[in-house]
Amino acid sequence: MMDDTISAIATAIGEAGLSVIRISGPEAFAIAGRCFRPVGPRALPPEVAPTHTVHYGQVMDGGQLIDEVLLTVLRAPRTFTKENIVEISCHGGLIPTKLVLDAVLHQGARLAEPGEFTRRAFLNGRIDLTQAEAVADVIHAKTDLALQAANEQLAGKLSQRIDCLREDMLSILAHVEAHIDFPEEDIAPDTKATLSANLHNAIAFMEQLLASAPEGQILRNGIRAAIIGRPNVGKSSLLNCLLGRDRAIVSHTAGTTRDTIEETANIRGIPVIFIDTAGLREAGTTIEQEGIRRSHESIAQADLILHVFDGSQTVSPFERELIDQHCSKTRLLILNKSDLPSKTDLPPPEIKSAIAISCQTGEGLETLKDQIKAAVWTGQIDGEMRTVMINTRHQNALQRAKEATQNTLDAIGSDLTLELVALDLRIAVNAIGEIIGKTSTDDLLDKIFGKFCLGK
């Protein structure tokens, strides 16, 4: 399949000013040349055009004019895939975009599979596996902090650290295997101590990387925060305030929210998916019962609960039960309507930790945002390590590597045969190599790149 020339729409589907159709492969210039007609004295066919130049012309299909376009010529190896690439910028409507792609496919290109351009960049050695994953992270970043972390990974910060770790482990493995080849020479006690110290350092570094996984997951996927409370305490108003726009209907009529509403907001650099739930109370109608059922479902799936109370009212017995029901989950107690005289009678421990806000005046909302971040962001990762926060795949590989390295240490300490020591070391080295793609399988690559869009 690497001999094929592939093509796909590289921009989002929909109406826009421009769309880009990308072509990559050995026949990219010839295929583009068969459907592109240069216009003007300086416009050239892609086969003879210099690299990294743009040319004005028309895309034709079967003698029919499809669109006026700009065609960019990018010659290997100075391209994203390290193959010849042509990018055609056409008008961004659904029909012209589709017809331009069809014209390219009619001339012999194959429709790219999801992530195939990035997969080729990896297979051709332009990027490693962690950088390939970072491409998707950049595209899907929901906050500036998430984008910063993705760009650091794309620049190779994580790759460099993993590669150094792998090289260190390979050096230890080479040392052990050298003694296997010369069994008459025992490992000296001081050499054994040095090997053990190096293995301890490797484990410590793996633990550092593993500690970054939770925050890495938060930046990539966000957290789910359920806004709960009885009717009319201001849950929908709070959602609107946190989003900075009117998303939920706000009414003095109790029970306005019948279904859950989900929206994502950037809270101090963290993507937070807020779920506005139906007011929790003894439901009357069937519709309200279903809304409350869905509220409980959202609460069960939430990473954080924002429990809202009306600070101008006393706490009902039902609300006291809710406090006890969700005490095991990470939560923040919020006293809304701080602009009104306070009548709250929350128990002393809860009142001490509660955050007073007013959705009417905006008072306390910045403090609430700080507390939301503090509730889910450990702050244990220093600035240097935040540039290499790992994902779930990296985490699984590092856990296997750490376990195998610990087994190696135990084997050395128990004076087991060097063959057993080397076996565990190879397992660790291979697991580390999986992260950057030094040891990978087609199934692994299919799983990673299958999540990409067609044009990437």
Legacy VTK file of the C-alpha trace (Angstrom):
# vtk DataFile Version 3.0
C-alpha trace
ASCII
DATASET POLYDATA
POINTS 456 float
0.000 0.000 0.000
2.973 2.330 0.417
3.363 2.226 -3.386
-0.136 3.666 -3.849
-0.823 7.345 -4.306
-3.514 8.422 -1.854
-5.814 11.410 -1.622
-8.377 12.835 0.797
-9.989 16.066 1.932
-7.629 17.573 4.521
-10.019 20.220 5.868
-13.250 19.906 7.823
-16.325 18.886 5.869
-18.802 21.739 5.497
-19.190 25.151 3.927
-16.124 27.369 4.255
-13.998 29.784 2.304
-11.538 27.080 1.253
-11.112 23.333 1.233
-7.842 21.455 0.730
-7.486 18.149 -1.088
-4.187 16.421 -0.308
-2.449 13.942 -2.630
0.607 11.945 -1.505
2.629 9.222 -3.181
4.914 8.413 -6.122
2.301 9.386 -8.743
1.081 12.545 -6.998
2.382 14.941 -9.661
1.247 12.837 -12.622
-2.253 12.342 -11.193
-2.632 16.015 -10.339
-1.303 16.979 -13.758
-4.002 14.986 -15.517
-6.809 16.978 -13.874
-5.129 20.388 -13.413
-4.938 22.992 -16.185
-2.492 25.843 -15.439
-3.805 29.342 -16.131
-1.463 32.285 -16.727
2.097 32.609 -18.034
3.751 31.686 -14.715
1.541 28.753 -13.753
3.172 25.374 -14.362
1.999 21.764 -14.430
2.895 19.956 -11.180
5.281 17.568 -12.969
7.714 20.383 -13.822
6.942 22.941 -11.116
9.662 23.659 -8.529
9.114 22.398 -5.021
7.197 24.474 -2.502
5.538 26.649 -5.144
1.868 27.570 -5.687
0.155 27.678 -9.089
-3.192 29.067 -10.231
-5.370 27.008 -12.540
-8.492 24.939 -13.031
-9.460 21.414 -12.094
-11.054 19.520 -14.987
-12.837 16.172 -14.983
-13.771 14.563 -18.286
-13.420 17.880 -20.077
-15.736 19.638 -17.618
-14.544 22.594 -15.532
-14.947 21.808 -11.827
-13.364 24.767 -9.998
-10.679 27.445 -10.021
-7.948 26.396 -7.622
-4.493 27.015 -6.236
-2.203 23.991 -6.488
0.817 23.617 -4.198
3.742 21.395 -5.223
5.830 19.803 -2.442
8.636 17.483 -3.532
10.029 14.672 -1.384
11.631 14.421 1.095
10.765 17.893 2.431
7.104 17.050 3.028
4.882 15.779 5.829
4.951 12.188 4.529
8.456 12.409 2.974
6.684 11.585 -0.314
5.716 13.828 -3.212
2.674 15.847 -2.158
0.213 18.036 -4.016
-2.326 20.143 -2.145
-5.244 21.638 -4.064
-7.057 24.601 -2.478
-10.543 24.932 -3.926
-13.722 26.743 -2.893
-15.010 25.352 0.369
-18.518 24.259 -0.531
-19.568 20.636 -0.188
-20.100 20.107 -3.928
-16.871 21.668 -5.335
-14.810 19.903 -2.671
-16.325 16.522 -3.474
-16.011 17.000 -7.239
-12.351 18.042 -7.009
-11.613 14.944 -4.915
-13.558 12.802 -7.398
-11.471 14.235 -10.255
-8.276 13.242 -8.464
-9.598 9.735 -7.718
-10.698 9.317 -11.355
-7.093 9.891 -12.407
-5.764 7.000 -10.337
-5.406 8.067 -6.721
-6.799 5.871 -3.959
-8.945 7.343 -1.174
-6.760 7.513 1.929
-7.642 5.475 4.996
-8.055 7.230 8.371
-4.693 8.583 9.502
-2.843 7.218 6.474
-0.910 10.420 5.771
0.415 10.486 9.344
1.040 6.729 9.232
3.208 7.222 6.162
5.086 9.997 7.935
5.811 7.504 10.729
6.726 4.597 8.437
8.999 6.854 6.375
10.862 7.943 9.516
9.793 11.564 9.627
8.163 11.229 13.044
7.970 8.540 15.701
4.837 7.050 17.212
4.480 9.545 20.066
4.783 12.439 17.618
2.178 10.823 15.374
-0.210 10.656 18.338
0.586 14.289 19.109
-0.755 15.282 15.680
-4.198 14.068 16.791
-3.756 15.757 20.177
-3.038 19.098 18.470
-6.167 18.750 16.321
-8.402 17.835 19.258
-6.907 20.211 21.856
-9.704 22.031 23.696
-7.598 24.464 25.743
-4.373 26.414 25.371
-2.678 24.223 27.989
-3.704 21.059 26.118
-2.364 22.549 22.888
0.915 23.479 24.553
1.391 19.929 25.850
0.532 18.461 22.438
2.983 20.769 20.664
5.747 19.804 23.083
5.106 16.131 22.312
4.979 16.864 18.583
8.366 18.579 18.900
9.786 15.329 20.267
10.162 16.154 23.977
8.621 12.847 25.092
10.401 10.920 22.326
13.791 12.184 23.472
13.224 11.065 27.046
11.841 7.657 26.065
14.701 7.109 23.618
17.270 7.921 26.326
15.547 5.507 28.708
15.578 2.778 26.071
19.252 3.349 25.282
20.120 3.093 28.988
18.188 -0.164 29.282
19.840 -1.526 26.131
23.258 -0.762 27.614
22.384 -2.732 30.747
21.069 -5.601 28.599
24.257 -5.621 26.507
26.326 -5.798 29.672
24.333 -8.776 30.975
24.411 -10.603 27.648
28.165 -10.107 27.409
28.546 -12.083 30.634
26.199 -14.774 29.281
28.574 -15.203 26.341
31.499 -15.633 28.755
30.048 -17.752 31.574
33.449 -18.386 33.110
33.569 -14.739 34.185
31.213 -13.962 37.070
29.808 -10.464 37.470
31.906 -8.676 40.062
30.050 -7.406 43.154
30.775 -3.776 42.308
29.538 -4.284 38.738
26.373 -5.892 40.063
25.874 -2.923 42.377
26.276 -0.515 39.439
23.731 -2.448 37.359
21.277 -2.426 40.253
21.728 1.309 40.757
21.110 1.955 37.054
17.959 -0.168 37.166
16.735 1.732 40.240
17.275 5.007 38.347
15.321 3.666 35.385
12.415 2.691 37.637
12.450 6.119 39.286
12.263 7.803 35.890
9.406 5.532 34.786
7.541 6.458 37.965
8.045 10.137 37.118
6.502 9.593 33.697
3.675 7.476 35.113
2.843 10.238 37.586
2.083 12.532 34.634
-0.609 10.186 33.238
-3.631 11.503 35.209
-2.998 15.123 34.259
-2.230 14.074 30.689
-5.597 12.330 30.521
-7.338 15.424 31.874
-5.759 17.666 29.239
-6.615 15.274 26.404
-10.095 14.162 27.439
-11.244 16.753 29.963
-13.212 16.040 33.135
-16.946 15.577 33.587
-18.481 17.891 36.188
-22.143 17.331 37.103
-24.031 20.382 38.408
-26.619 19.081 40.863
-29.077 20.416 43.417
-32.790 20.834 44.008
-34.878 22.864 41.537
-34.407 26.627 41.316
-31.086 26.871 43.167
-29.396 28.310 40.041
-27.834 25.292 38.323
-28.634 26.477 34.799
-27.563 30.024 35.683
-24.240 28.653 36.916
-23.750 26.701 33.683
-24.370 29.859 31.654
-21.925 31.835 33.802
-19.178 29.227 33.454
-19.699 29.024 29.691
-19.889 32.785 29.291
-23.085 32.538 27.220
-26.750 31.619 27.594
-26.871 27.896 26.881
-29.515 26.688 29.326
-32.996 28.137 29.790
-33.281 29.995 33.098
-36.698 30.368 34.701
-38.196 30.925 38.126
-40.487 27.979 37.388
-39.186 24.884 39.157
-38.349 21.912 36.952
-37.478 23.883 33.782
-34.523 21.569 33.080
-35.998 18.176 32.181
-32.945 16.666 30.481
-29.195 16.856 30.987
-27.289 19.511 29.022
-23.576 19.017 28.276
-21.165 21.762 27.249
-17.367 22.084 27.403
-15.589 25.122 28.850
-11.961 26.097 29.349
-11.432 26.378 33.110
-7.913 27.554 33.925
-6.516 25.630 30.942
-8.462 22.436 31.684
-11.298 21.253 29.429
-14.306 20.715 31.694
-17.486 19.084 30.400
-20.264 20.589 32.522
-23.510 18.620 32.803
-26.518 20.647 33.882
-28.911 18.158 35.471
-32.595 18.199 36.266
-33.446 19.414 39.760
-33.313 16.580 42.283
-36.565 16.152 44.190
-39.473 13.758 44.502
-40.604 13.644 40.880
-44.221 13.950 39.829
-44.703 13.462 36.083
-43.207 10.655 34.031
-41.061 13.140 32.093
-39.657 14.622 35.291
-38.934 11.131 36.641
-36.929 10.343 33.510
-35.016 13.627 33.843
-34.102 12.832 37.447
-33.075 9.301 36.462
-30.715 10.761 33.879
-29.383 13.172 36.496
-28.415 10.280 38.753
-26.792 8.558 35.788
-24.710 11.668 35.061
-23.706 11.930 38.718
-22.461 8.331 38.677
-20.280 9.018 35.617
-18.970 12.393 36.783
-15.381 13.047 37.888
-16.492 16.079 39.903
-19.793 17.147 41.442
-20.780 20.786 41.795
-23.520 20.675 44.438
-25.434 23.960 44.310
-27.526 25.341 47.186
-29.661 28.451 47.435
-27.824 30.444 50.097
-30.894 32.583 50.709
-32.917 29.536 51.842
-32.571 26.960 54.580
-31.432 23.481 53.641
-34.244 20.975 53.194
-34.118 17.431 54.626
-33.886 16.092 51.065
-30.795 18.246 50.416
-29.185 16.962 53.603
-29.664 13.425 52.273
-27.991 14.441 49.003
-24.961 15.743 50.916
-24.515 12.336 52.546
-25.213 10.410 49.328
-22.343 11.953 47.384
-19.767 12.501 50.117
-17.525 9.768 48.660
-17.068 11.585 45.324
-14.885 14.595 44.599
-17.232 17.541 45.005
-17.558 21.232 45.653
-20.413 22.737 47.689
-21.608 26.008 46.175
-23.791 28.591 47.900
-25.500 30.576 45.159
-27.343 33.903 45.547
-24.728 35.478 47.807
-26.181 38.859 46.778
-29.212 38.067 48.959
-29.334 37.795 52.776
-27.975 34.429 53.851
-30.283 31.919 55.536
-28.246 28.774 54.926
-27.995 26.303 57.781
-25.507 23.847 56.300
-23.611 21.824 58.963
-20.406 23.594 60.127
-17.947 21.316 58.237
-19.824 21.883 54.975
-20.374 25.615 55.450
-16.657 26.046 56.062
-15.715 24.506 52.722
-18.628 25.935 50.693
-17.923 28.508 47.979
-20.210 31.557 48.010
-21.134 32.867 44.563
-23.741 35.007 42.870
-24.752 34.145 39.319
-26.530 37.505 39.270
-23.465 39.672 40.035
-20.608 37.276 39.156
-19.227 37.375 42.700
-17.148 34.321 43.608
-17.072 32.807 40.102
-13.304 33.269 39.680
-12.737 31.614 43.052
-14.972 28.750 41.945
-12.908 28.265 38.779
-9.748 28.104 40.889
-11.362 25.509 43.146
-12.518 23.403 40.182
-8.953 23.204 38.905
-7.563 22.511 42.379
-10.068 19.664 42.875
-8.874 17.704 39.824
-5.349 18.970 39.108
-2.791 17.550 41.514
-0.108 20.133 40.824
2.511 17.476 41.598
3.984 17.547 38.096
6.679 20.191 37.656
6.861 22.438 34.619
9.558 20.373 32.930
7.609 17.108 33.197
4.398 18.724 31.946
5.979 18.816 28.495
5.996 14.995 28.414
2.664 14.008 29.927
1.839 10.493 28.744
-1.382 8.966 27.436
-3.056 5.667 28.297
-1.079 3.646 25.753
2.219 5.017 27.051
1.058 4.354 30.605
0.299 0.689 29.905
3.654 0.152 28.194
5.567 1.884 31.002
3.790 -0.145 33.671
4.836 -3.351 31.907
8.385 -2.019 31.540
8.531 -1.031 35.202
7.279 -4.459 36.316
9.830 -6.249 34.122
12.620 -3.967 35.387
11.639 -4.700 38.992
11.716 -8.420 38.170
15.222 -7.900 36.775
16.311 -6.266 40.016
14.829 -9.099 42.060
16.589 -11.673 39.861
19.943 -9.940 40.292
19.434 -9.705 44.050
18.532 -13.395 44.234
21.551 -14.439 42.145
19.345 -16.095 39.523
20.886 -17.126 36.214
21.786 -14.314 33.840
19.500 -15.815 31.184
16.496 -15.036 33.415
17.852 -11.557 34.106
18.231 -10.899 30.375
14.740 -12.232 29.645
13.070 -9.662 31.911
15.319 -6.921 30.580
14.291 -7.692 26.998
10.628 -7.483 28.029
11.287 -4.039 29.535
13.220 -2.792 26.492
10.511 -3.980 24.090
7.754 -2.356 26.165
9.628 0.955 26.175
10.246 0.626 22.440
6.492 0.285 21.836
5.973 3.869 22.997
8.045 5.430 20.220
7.424 2.682 17.660
10.827 0.953 17.815
8.870 -2.245 18.504
5.368 -2.219 17.037
2.834 -4.425 15.301
0.378 -3.789 12.498
-2.489 -4.211 14.967
-1.047 -1.486 17.186
-0.578 0.880 14.243
-4.109 0.169 12.991
-5.498 0.985 16.428
-3.583 4.277 16.707
-4.064 5.645 13.195
-7.629 4.344 12.853
-8.709 7.148 15.212
-7.496 9.850 12.804
-9.634 11.603 10.190
-9.216 10.677 6.513
-7.235 13.784 5.577
-4.657 13.381 8.321
LINES 1 457
456 0 1 2 3 4 5 6 7 8 9 10 11 12 13 14 15 16 17 18 19 20 21 22 23 24 25 26 27 28 29 30 31 32 33 34 35 36 37 38 39 40 41 42 43 44 45 46 47 48 49 50 51 52 53 54 55 56 57 58 59 60 61 62 63 64 65 66 67 68 69 70 71 72 73 74 75 76 77 78 79 80 81 82 83 84 85 86 87 88 89 90 91 92 93 94 95 96 97 98 99 100 101 102 103 104 105 106 107 108 109 110 111 112 113 114 115 116 117 118 119 120 121 122 123 124 125 126 127 128 129 130 131 132 133 134 135 136 137 138 139 140 141 142 143 144 145 146 147 148 149 150 151 152 153 154 155 156 157 158 159 160 161 162 163 164 165 166 167 168 169 170 171 172 173 174 175 176 177 178 179 180 181 182 183 184 185 186 187 188 189 190 191 192 193 194 195 196 197 198 199 200 201 202 203 204 205 206 207 208 209 210 211 212 213 214 215 216 217 218 219 220 221 222 223 224 225 226 227 228 229 230 231 232 233 234 235 236 237 238 239 240 241 242 243 244 245 246 247 248 249 250 251 252 253 254 255 256 257 258 259 260 261 262 263 264 265 266 267 268 269 270 271 272 273 274 275 276 277 278 279 280 281 282 283 284 285 286 287 288 289 290 291 292 293 294 295 296 297 298 299 300 301 302 303 304 305 306 307 308 309 310 311 312 313 314 315 316 317 318 319 320 321 322 323 324 325 326 327 328 329 330 331 332 333 334 335 336 337 338 339 340 341 342 343 344 345 346 347 348 349 350 351 352 353 354 355 356 357 358 359 360 361 362 363 364 365 366 367 368 369 370 371 372 373 374 375 376 377 378 379 380 381 382 383 384 385 386 387 388 389 390 391 392 393 394 395 396 397 398 399 400 401 402 403 404 405 406 407 408 409 410 411 412 413 414 415 416 417 418 419 420 421 422 423 424 425 426 427 428 429 430 431 432 433 434 435 436 437 438 439 440 441 442 443 444 445 446 447 448 449 450 451 452 453 454 455
